[in-house]
Amino acid sequence: MFNIDLYRNLAMRILGLRIKRNISSKEVIINMPKYADDANVLRKMNTDIVAYVKKSNLKSPPNFIRTFFKYQPDHEIERLSNDLETVVEDLANTRNKVILSELNQYPVLVTKAHTRPFEYKWLNITSAIILPVGLFFYFRMWGFRLRLYRDLKTIKQTNENIIAESDKIIVKQQQKQ
């Protein structure tokens, strides 16, 4: 009944606090990472991030009417998050300390908090009509948009670092052959 981790995670989610990654070296690696494939996915992700930041204008406040009354889902950030998690899962099997260190730098993306407060339209409209509640969610959402912008910049930089290290590993593997 009293699970402190459950309440801690709920409080972190409500307050928008970050969840840290903790990826450590594995003793036994069954599947070696596909460095070339992962580097290509990260390169494509970097171009997608640049396009997304330009299109979504994350630094500016969200449009109040579009946010609460005319919501349109943001599937692009969900796709980017899924691609990132796939690459992190694959690269977590590496023995390279630099890549493991960089993997821990990736933020965990909150994919829906920057778009609207609730899943159901009627809750969004109700919270917009009740002014103090609507303003709270509006400013919270604006904060999540700024956080997403910073997270995307961090992801882009980390991708570049991992791509550089992956290229070094690929060259070493080719020299051994």
C-alpha positions in Angstrom: 0.0 0.0 0.0 2.8 2.5 0.9 5.3 2.3 -1.9 7.7 5.3 -1.6 9.1 4.8 -5.2 5.6 5.1 -6.6 4.9 8.4 -4.8 8.4 9.7 -5.7 7.9 8.9 -9.4 4.4 10.5 -9.3 5.8 13.6 -7.7 8.7 13.8 -10.2 6.2 13.4 -13.1 3.8 16.1 -11.8 6.6 18.6 -11.0 8.5 17.8 -14.3 11.7 16.7 -12.6 14.2 14.9 -14.7 14.9 11.2 -14.7 18.6 10.3 -15.1 19.9 7.5 -17.2 22.2 5.0 -15.6 23.8 2.8 -18.2 26.8 0.8 -17.0 29.2 -1.6 -18.6 28.0 -5.1 -19.1 30.2 -8.1 -18.2 28.8 -10.4 -20.9 27.8 -8.9 -24.3 25.7 -11.2 -26.5 25.0 -8.9 -29.3 27.7 -6.4 -30.3 26.4 -3.0 -31.3 26.1 -2.1 -35.0 28.2 1.1 -34.9 27.7 2.0 -38.6 23.9 1.5 -38.5 23.6 3.4 -35.3 25.8 6.3 -36.6 23.6 6.6 -39.6 20.5 6.7 -37.5 22.1 9.4 -35.3 23.1 11.5 -38.4 19.5 11.3 -39.7 18.2 12.2 -36.2 20.4 15.3 -36.1 18.9 16.5 -39.4 15.4 15.7 -38.1 16.1 17.6 -34.9 17.2 20.7 -36.8 14.1 20.6 -39.0 11.8 20.0 -36.0 13.3 22.9 -34.0 12.7 25.2 -37.0 9.2 24.0 -37.6 7.9 23.9 -34.0 9.5 27.2 -32.7 10.0 25.8 -29.2 11.5 28.9 -27.8 8.3 30.9 -28.2 5.2 30.5 -25.9 2.6 28.1 -27.2 -0.6 29.4 -28.8 -3.3 29.3 -26.1 -6.1 28.6 -28.6 -4.3 25.8 -30.4 -3.1 24.3 -27.2 -6.5 24.0 -25.4 -9.1 24.1 -28.2 -7.5 23.0 -31.5 -5.0 20.4 -30.5 -2.9 18.6 -33.1 -0.8 15.6 -32.0 3.0 15.8 -32.3 4.1 12.4 -33.6 7.5 13.7 -34.8 8.9 14.0 -31.3 7.5 10.6 -30.4 9.3 9.1 -33.4 12.5 10.8 -32.4 12.2 9.5 -28.9 11.6 5.9 -30.1 14.6 6.1 -32.5 16.8 7.4 -29.7 15.7 4.7 -27.3 16.4 2.0 -29.9 20.0 3.4 -30.5 20.6 3.7 -26.7 19.5 0.1 -26.3 21.8 -1.1 -29.0 24.8 1.0 -28.0 24.4 0.0 -24.3 26.1 -3.3 -25.3 29.4 -1.6 -26.1 32.6 -2.0 -24.1 33.7 1.6 -25.1 33.8 3.8 -22.0 33.4 7.0 -24.0 30.2 5.8 -25.7 28.8 4.6 -22.4 29.6 7.9 -20.8 27.9 9.7 -23.7 24.8 7.5 -23.5 24.3 8.6 -19.9 24.2 12.2 -21.1 21.1 11.6 -23.1 18.0 13.1 -21.5 14.8 11.1 -21.2 12.3 12.9 -23.4 8.9 13.7 -22.2 7.0 13.4 -25.5 3.5 14.8 -24.6 4.0 17.5 -21.9 4.9 20.3 -24.4 1.7 19.9 -26.5 -1.3 19.9 -24.1 -2.1 19.1 -20.5 -4.5 16.2 -21.0 -5.3 13.5 -23.4 -9.1 14.3 -23.5 -10.3 17.3 -25.3 -13.0 18.1 -22.7 -10.4 18.3 -19.9 -8.3 20.7 -22.0 -11.3 22.9 -22.6 -12.4 22.8 -19.0 -8.9 23.7 -17.7 -8.7 26.6 -20.2 -12.0 28.0 -19.0 -11.1 27.8 -15.4 -8.5 30.6 -15.7 -6.1 29.8 -12.8 -5.9 26.2 -13.7 -5.5 27.0 -17.4 -2.7 29.5 -16.7 -0.9 27.0 -14.5 -0.9 24.3 -17.3 -0.1 26.9 -19.9 3.1 28.1 -18.1 4.0 24.5 -17.2 3.7 23.6 -20.9 5.8 26.5 -21.9 8.5 25.3 -19.5 8.3 21.9 -21.0 8.7 23.4 -24.5 11.9 25.2 -23.3 13.1 22.0 -21.7 12.5 20.0 -24.9 14.5 22.6 -26.8 17.4 22.2 -24.4 17.1 18.5 -24.5 17.1 18.4 -28.3 20.3 20.5 -28.3 21.9 18.1 -25.8 20.8 15.1 -27.9 22.2 16.7 -31.1 25.6 17.4 -29.4 25.7 13.9 -27.8 24.9 12.4 -31.2 27.8 14.1 -32.8 30.1 12.9 -30.0 28.9 9.3 -30.4 29.2 9.5 -34.2 32.8 10.6 -33.9 33.6 7.8 -31.5 31.7 5.2 -33.6 33.7 6.3 -36.7 36.9 5.7 -34.7 35.7 2.2 -33.8 34.7 1.4 -37.3 38.1 2.5 -38.6 39.8 0.3 -36.1 37.6 -2.7 -37.0 38.4 -2.2 -40.7 42.2 -2.0 -40.0 42.0 -5.3 -38.1 40.5 -7.0 -41.2 
